[in-house]
Amino acid sequence: MTHCSTCTARPNVARMPHEVLSPSTSSSSRPSLAGVGAPVRRRGRLRPVQIGLCVSALAGIALLGVRSRVREAPASPPVLGEMPAFSMTDQDARPVTRESLREQTLIVDFFYASCPVSCPRLSAQMAAFQERIAQRSAARGQALPIHLISITLDPENDTPDVLRSYAARYSSGRGAWSFLSGRSEELNRVVVKGFKIRFERADPSAGLGAIMHGEWFVLVDGLGRIRGYYQIGDEERMNELVRDAERLASKELT
């Protein structure tokens, strides 16, 4: 039997069965009754009590382990807002709206095709998301309802033909990834006021690109609620984004 420290500790009268001797009546302090016919208590009678204590201790340890696992269950990402209403077209000139994306978990980013530095990084990371989501879908045996959305900040120049060419550079085709273009006058309402992503036009002569914008991914659940912002460059946050998206899509989180 596995050694249990509880079994060998000094008995506590208030918590032990009545047949265990208390310290005040132990053999070291009471008169000896040997030779006068008094019954002698045998140590063997403690074994059932010892076994019971060991079983109780092991059960308590197991219960603590269960409680620990419950406490470590992943928390649902907070609801941070609502995805704005919009009407755009994708790289194949098909209409896409907020309503058409319902029941899908979305990972959204913002880019433009002629962007020299930050947009290629964002799109490369989206391509990595696409591959990982495809792998997770294969492991589950069914496609996860996760849709990647890239919204251009330069709709005047990023026509469906341009977006289709850009998509061919990054998308593997393993899973849904839409490159969307809308009306310029709608960008401030949709991007800044809706998704809370800042952007502004810069001086191209400064060598920083025509449009300055944040390098964030936005997580949206199947009800159209914004559930998180994840900045590129933090590998742990990128892993967390994929985990959160998978759990929302599979209904493990609400």
Residue pairs with C-beta under 8 A, 6 or more apart in sequence:
1 51
1 54
2 54
4 50
4 53
4 54
4 57
4 58
6 53
6 54
6 57
7 50
7 53
7 54
10 23
11 20
11 21
11 22
11 23
13 20
13 22
13 23
16 49
17 49
19 45
20 46
20 49
21 41
23 29
34 40
74 243
74 247
74 252
74 253
76 227
76 253
76 254
77 219
77 227
77 228
77 244
77 248
77 253
78 227
78 228
79 225
79 226
79 227
80 225
80 226
80 227
80 228
80 229
81 196
81 225
81 226
82 194
82 224
82 225
82 226
83 98
83 106
83 194
83 195
83 220
83 224
83 225
83 226
84 98
84 189
84 190
84 193
84 194
84 195
85 97
85 98
86 97
86 98
86 182
86 186
86 190
86 194
87 95
87 96
87 97
87 182
88 95
88 96
88 97
88 151
88 180
88 181
88 182
89 95
89 96
89 160
89 180
89 181
89 182
90 96
90 160
90 163
90 178
90 179
90 180
90 181
91 160
91 163
91 164
91 166
91 167
91 178
91 179
92 160
92 164
93 160
96 178
96 180
98 224
101 147
101 149
101 224
102 222
102 223
102 224
103 145
103 222
104 145
104 146
104 147
104 176
104 222
104 249
105 144
105 145
105 146
105 147
105 219
105 220
105 221
105 222
105 245
105 248
105 249
106 146
106 147
106 148
106 149
106 218
106 219
106 220
107 126
107 129
107 146
107 147
107 148
107 149
107 217
107 218
107 219
107 220
107 241
107 245
108 149
108 150
108 151
108 195
108 217
108 218
108 219
108 220
109 122
109 123
109 126
109 149
109 150
109 151
109 216
109 217
109 218
110 122
110 150
110 151
110 152
110 153
110 191
110 195
110 197
110 199
110 213
110 214
110 216
111 119
111 122
111 123
111 150
111 151
111 152
111 153
112 119
112 152
112 153
112 154
112 157
112 158
112 210
112 211
113 119
113 152
113 154
113 157
113 158
113 162
113 163
113 165
113 166
114 154
114 157
114 209
114 210
115 209
115 211
116 209
117 209
118 209
118 213
118 215
121 215
121 232
122 150
122 215
122 217
122 232
123 150
123 166
123 169
123 170
124 170
125 217
125 232
125 238
126 148
126 150
126 170
126 177
126 217
127 170
127 171
127 172
128 238
129 148
129 238
129 241
129 242
129 245
130 148
130 171
130 172
130 174
130 175
130 177
131 172
131 174
132 242
133 144
133 146
133 175
133 242
133 245
133 246
134 172
134 174
134 175
136 144
136 242
136 246
137 143
137 144
137 175
140 250
143 175
144 245
144 246
144 249
144 250
145 222
145 249
146 175
146 176
146 245
146 246
146 249
147 176
147 177
147 178
148 175
148 176
148 177
148 178
149 177
149 178
149 180
150 177
150 178
150 179
150 180
151 180
151 181
151 182
151 190
151 191
152 158
152 163
152 179
152 180
152 181
153 187
153 191
153 199
153 211
153 213
154 210
154 211
155 181
155 182
155 183
155 184
155 187
156 184
158 166
158 179
158 181
159 181
160 181
163 179
163 180
163 181
164 179
166 179
167 177
167 179
171 177
182 190
187 199
191 197
191 199
192 198
192 199
195 218
195 226
196 226
196 229
197 213
197 214
197 216
197 218
198 213
198 214
199 211
199 212
199 213
199 214
200 211
200 212
200 213
201 210
201 211
201 212
202 208
202 209
202 210
202 211
202 212
204 210
214 231
215 231
215 232
215 233
216 229
216 230
216 231
216 232
217 229
217 230
217 231
217 232
217 241
218 226
218 228
218 229
218 230
219 226
219 227
219 228
219 229
219 230
219 241
219 244
219 245
219 248
220 226
220 227
221 227
221 248
222 248
222 249
227 244
227 248
228 241
228 244
230 237
230 238
230 240
230 241
231 237
232 238
244 253
246 252
247 253
